[in-house]
Amino acid sequence: MFLAAILLSVWGVFCIYSAAAGASGRGFDFAIRQSVWLIVSILAMLLIMIIGHHKLLEGAYPLFGLMLLFLLLTAIFAPKVNGAQSWLGFGGIRFQPSEFAKVAIILMMSKFLSRYPPLDFKTFMMCLGVIALPVFLVLLQPDAGSALVFLVISFGMLLAAGTPLKYLFGLAGIGASAVPLLIMFALKDYQKNRILVFLDPMRDPLGAGYNVIQSRIAVGSGGFAGKGFMLGTQSKLKFLPEPHTDFIFSVFSEEFGFLGNIILISLFSVLLFRIIMTGINSRDRRSKILTAGVASWLWFQMFESMGMSIGIVPVTGLPLPFLSYGGSSLLAIFMALGLVASVYVEGASSKHGI
Amino acid sequence: MEILDSRLKFFLYGITLSVLILISGLYFFQINQGDKYIRLAHSNRLRIIRFSAPRGEIFDRHGVPLAVNDTTFSIMGYPLDLNTPAKLEHLSKILMRHGIPITVPDLEKTIKQQRLAPYRVMKIVQNLTMTQMVELVADYEFPRELFPLSVWRRTYPAGTTAANVLGYVSEISEAELKARSEMGYTGGDLIGKSGVERSYEEILRGSPGQEALEVDARGRKIRTLDANPAVKGEDLHLTLDMAAQKLAVELLSDYKGALLAMDVNTGEVLALASSPVYDNNPLTWGVSAREWNEIVNNPDRPMLDRAIAGVYPPASTFKAFMSIACLEENVINERSMFTCRGGLKFGSHTFKCWKHSGHGGLNVTGALQHSCDVFFYLAGLKSGIDKLIKWGRKFHLGEPTGIDLPGESGGNIAGPDWKMRRFNAQWAGGDTVNYSIGQGYMLMTPIQIARVYAAIANGGKMVTPHLNKKGYKTPENIGVNPAKLAIVQKGLEYVVSRGTGSRAGRFGIPIAGKTGTAQNSHGADHALFAGYAPVGNPKYVAVAVVEAGRHGSSVAAPLVAQLLAHLLSHED
């Protein structure tokens, strides 16, 4: 598991170097910063392993409250980056509270769902109420991408917690029927555009469709073996927008081709399987639900980010775990892996004990 | 627990399925359709060309053009078409033939500077006229791969006469680009760097156009896919009167300093001259580092707009303000008399009056008329610094006037709190004595002085000085008793009709005003004059500051008077 995560991250640093080299000529700068973040993240993971998931689960409620407070502060004070205010700055270091919120939500829900198993309608609705708070706060920023991740994490955890399937189907049904309403009323113009463009990229080749077309050309032109590291023309000639964050997978695909993608996806699969197996092998209810949350999170961002690069899902601007540039995202993911590792260590030692 | 495990196993199936979907999607795009996309990426490309929008033009109050756009042409091309010495030699030969002296090394240098990628378009030659471009394109040997692109060049017909007001435009710097990351600027765009070009950047810039092109493998245009035309920026009409501005610059040409004129009721600025001057045209077209350094390191600082950013002790022009503050605070009334014996002994120091023989006994109008220092020393001491600061704040001393130009200074209102912060020392009585005649720590810009005199002329309303015709803001009434104001107005009339400012009265119009001579620790005294006209129904206020001009009465007063006389005889 660790090996897969660290391999992915190191590969990510190289991709960021390549992507940012074309976009801004500051590839080295970005790669160095990401490497520093990676080291910090690994240390954070080890720290969390030492603390152990039990202690952190005990503190889940205050952590969740603190996270809500940060999200609120962000919604109120943060400066706008690309139309959304998702950053908080403290003395020169900026971070995205919504990334750490994902960890807090996983802790909170693990504890809550095992204390109140959502087996009847009333507790199910209570669980939904708990989730609604952070979702609402990130929508205020407005950061629809994070809200979506929060929902997917929660849905995965509800599923794992043994919620009766009829409730979950009902929830999914309501979600699906709300989509047209959301498009009509709630979405910002740029969000509507992304969805319309998903349906037909050529409708606006200069504007919103540009990203999808260029990204598809990048991925497609990678072919079987790719163009080689640092040799992608799409990203180097600045055809690709945001190559080192949102469209990192397009850069990766262009340079490493289908072969590289198979290896990349295999690494992700190994990681996700190991996370789930850790849950299955654990004897603790909370730990099982916790691993489901972490897996749902990583899976969704992987699927969404890769899918959007080839235009099979709409553009949301979610980072690809491990590969996209962004310290907050990387740190939060490694913290979550620290939790899973702590569950794993406990499972392994208790087996020896029996 | 069983249900949890079965649900977790279900996750494994879900992940497997999604991975299969991703792999098949990638297979489709990268293997099945890979050739098509490789072709798209390699040969057939989407290009986006950006056209900068023509900037809004700037006119004076009568429609005289102050900033306009000339069309010039650049020759554009791709590195691929210029990659051999033979091609460069050929191009240079053709350029030379049409009288454009560009050698092969010149071309190599330009190309090297801009070369980023083989498919990226470069500017090979710039600043060509329409005639030159037409001749070149008509030459049958002119390489067909190169193409002309029309670009706007900003020109300021008035040049040095209004450079401090208009400012100039130039390529956006990296820092500016970062600060405006969401405003659609890209490298190479022009942006207003100073003057109204900067303060009205948002309305002047317009919005750039874009064209999406399909180009062939060598980057040449096949067809246009989509185009948004550039939208010209909004024109800007200023309150400046070019005839008055020209006169002001000429009057000031032998001196260093500032001369400005403003409408007393609206705050419209009609003339705003600062000397020495600089020419904004070369700055816009691009100057060499050496020329730039010459301008920036010039000890006379031509790019400092002395009218709004030059800070001077207001000297005796401050006595009009002192009179209002002391009358309003009932420290003195119209009949209060003080006796001047040529100086005031305060503590161990004797503060002199400029007239060493003394003025004898006089009241406030007489003190203004003769600019008696001792009268105001005594009035200031009687009032105390706090009341003076209170009135200073009412007149917004120490704050920028809010004129629509960048880089305005707020001067310094000083006072005990300021002195404690700045020097960690107590405010002394002697400081108040100095303060009372506008010397010492008190500093004002010429535009601030003009604003105070406008308020005296218009019955106590603080106008907002502005240059944009649409920039009028309702003046703020600071509540001065009209009877008390009339006393000060009368004093200022006497200054010109029978006092120290008599030289301002020789240009055929009735003026009221005040002279000033500011002590200058770096050299000869600065000469000041602030005045308004016509007496009775004032329309315009004008202020002159002449650095090292020695006496306000002899040097500055005639400048103000001539400018006011011009404005009154050339009214709209």
Interface residues (C-beta under 8 A of the other chain):
Chain A: K80 N82 G83 G156 L159 A160 A161 G162 P205 L206 Y210 I213 Q214 R216 I217 A218 V219 G220 S221 G222 G223 F224 T233 Q234 K236 L237 F239 S253 G257 F258 N261 I262 I265 F268 S269 L272 F273 I276 G279 I280 R283 R285 K288 I289 T291 A292 A295 S296 W299 F303 M306 G307 I310 I312
Chain B: M1 I3 L4 D5 R7 L8 K9 F10 F11 L12 G14 I15 T16 S18 V19 I21 L22 I23 G25 L26 Y27 F29 Q30 I31 Q33 G34 D35 K36 Y37 I38 L40 A41 H42 L46 I48 A117 Y119 R120 E182 Q210 A212 L225 D226 N228
